[in-house]
Amino acid sequence: MSKSTFISDLNARIAESERIISEQNEYLSALRHLLDKETANAAPMKVTPSPNGPGTQVLSDIDFKGRTSEIVLALVQRSGENGTKPRDIAETLLKHNLINKGSNAVYSYLSEFKKKGLVRLKSEGLYVAATKPMAATAATPQKSRKKRKLSPEGLEAIRKAQKARWAAKKAKG
């Protein structure tokens, strides 16, 4: 391969790469526009731009050092009355490397919080913080029932009745 062919091939590759990058930038800007439009309508979480760059975003007021369950609850409380979806919480936790994959852990935490009355399920799969947490009910010991015992006469009556049933069934059959 001559030097001129190598240079022209390299120039062609650069031009192709620049074209692909341009298309990807257009696609990225369209996605950002859609995200801005959606968050303006629903605003599931308050997001502030990061000083690191225009594309990165950081949730303020959330301390991502602690138990994951506490962080999930904080994210739901932070969402306000608009609520947030478990998928959005999972994406945030993935971004901060707090869970490995999927949103199963988030659903588990939300289910527990719902049982405790800390969050409630709003329409369309949105979780919101409960306005008043349910009071914890005191665990009252239940009275145990006295175990029933058959008298020997009662047990004998059951035996005789069962024998009579089997005898009737054999006679028919």
C-alpha positions in Angstrom: 0.0 0.0 0.0 1.4 3.3 -1.0 1.6 6.3 1.2 -1.0 8.3 -0.8 -3.5 5.4 -0.7 -3.0 5.0 3.0 -3.6 8.8 3.6 -6.7 8.8 1.4 -8.0 5.7 3.2 -7.3 7.3 6.5 -9.1 10.5 5.4 -12.1 8.5 4.3 -12.2 6.7 7.7 -12.0 10.1 9.5 -14.8 11.5 7.4 -17.0 8.5 8.1 -16.3 8.7 11.8 -17.1 12.4 11.8 -20.4 11.6 10.0 -21.3 8.9 12.6 -20.4 11.2 15.5 -22.6 14.0 14.0 -25.5 11.6 13.6 -25.0 10.4 17.2 -24.9 14.0 18.5 -28.2 14.8 16.7 -29.7 11.7 18.2 -28.4 12.6 21.7 -29.7 16.1 21.5 -33.2 14.8 20.4 -33.2 12.4 23.4 -32.2 15.3 25.8 -34.9 17.4 24.3 -37.4 14.6 24.9 -36.1 14.1 28.5 -36.4 17.8 29.2 -40.0 17.8 27.9 -41.0 14.8 30.0 -39.3 16.0 33.2 -41.0 19.4 32.8 -44.4 17.6 32.7 -43.9 15.0 35.4 -40.8 16.1 37.2 -40.2 12.8 39.1 -37.0 14.0 40.7 -35.4 17.4 41.0 -32.2 17.3 39.1 -29.5 20.0 39.1 -26.8 20.3 36.5 -23.3 19.1 37.6 -20.3 21.5 37.4 -18.5 18.6 35.8 -20.2 19.1 32.4 -23.4 19.8 30.7 -24.3 16.1 30.1 -23.8 14.8 33.6 -26.4 15.4 36.3 -26.3 14.9 40.1 -29.1 14.7 42.6 -28.5 17.2 45.3 -29.5 16.7 48.9 -29.2 12.9 48.6 -26.3 11.2 50.3 -25.4 8.1 48.4 -23.3 6.8 51.2 -25.4 4.5 53.4 -27.9 1.7 53.2 -29.5 1.2 49.8 -33.0 1.0 51.3 -32.5 4.4 53.0 -31.4 5.9 49.7 -34.5 4.4 47.9 -36.7 5.9 50.6 -34.9 9.3 50.3 -35.4 9.3 46.5 -39.1 8.6 46.8 -39.5 11.3 49.4 -37.5 13.7 47.2 -39.8 13.1 44.3 -42.6 14.9 46.1 -46.3 14.5 45.3 -45.5 13.8 41.6 -44.0 10.5 42.6 -41.3 8.4 40.9 -41.1 5.1 39.1 -39.0 2.2 40.4 -37.2 2.1 37.1 -36.0 5.7 37.6 -34.8 4.9 41.1 -33.0 1.8 39.7 -31.3 3.8 37.0 -30.1 6.3 39.6 -28.8 3.6 41.9 -27.0 1.9 38.9 -25.4 5.2 38.0 -24.0 5.5 41.5 -23.0 1.8 41.5 -25.3 0.9 44.5 -27.0 -2.1 42.8 -25.6 -4.4 40.1 -28.5 -4.8 37.7 -32.2 -4.5 37.3 -34.8 -3.0 39.6 -35.8 -6.1 41.6 -34.1 -4.8 44.7 -35.9 -1.5 44.3 -39.3 -3.2 44.0 -38.4 -5.2 47.1 -37.6 -2.1 49.1 -40.7 -0.3 47.9 -42.9 -3.3 48.8 -41.5 -3.3 52.3 -42.0 0.5 52.6 -45.5 0.1 51.4 -46.2 -2.6 54.0 -44.8 -0.3 56.7 -46.9 2.6 55.4 -43.9 4.8 54.5 -44.8 5.0 50.8 -47.9 4.4 48.7 -48.6 3.5 45.1 -50.1 6.2 43.1 -51.6 5.7 39.7 -49.5 4.5 36.7 -46.8 2.8 38.8 -45.7 6.0 40.6 -44.6 5.7 44.2 -45.0 8.7 46.6 -44.1 9.2 50.2 -47.0 8.6 52.5 -48.3 11.7 54.2 -48.8 10.1 57.5 -46.9 6.9 58.3 -49.2 4.2 59.7 -48.9 3.6 63.4 -47.1 0.4 64.3 -49.5 -2.0 65.8 -48.4 -3.5 69.0 -47.9 -7.2 68.7 -50.6 -8.8 70.9 -50.1 -12.4 71.7 -53.0 -14.4 70.4 -54.7 -16.8 72.7 -53.8 -20.4 71.7 -56.8 -22.6 71.4 -57.0 -25.6 73.6 -56.2 -28.7 71.7 -59.3 -30.9 71.3 -59.1 -34.5 72.4 -61.4 -37.2 71.3 -62.9 -39.4 74.0 -62.4 -43.1 73.6 -66.2 -43.5 73.0 -66.1 -40.8 70.2 -63.1 -42.5 68.5 -64.9 -45.8 68.6 -68.0 -44.3 67.0 -65.9 -42.9 64.2 -64.3 -46.3 63.6 -67.6 -48.0 63.4 -69.1 -45.4 61.0 -66.1 -45.7 58.8 -66.3 -49.5 58.7 -70.0 -49.2 57.8 -69.2 -46.8 54.9 -66.5 -49.2 53.5 -68.8 -52.2 53.8 -71.6 -50.3 52.0 -69.1 -49.3 49.2 -67.9 -52.9 48.8 -71.5 -54.1 48.6 -72.3 -51.8 45.8 -69.1 -52.3 43.9 
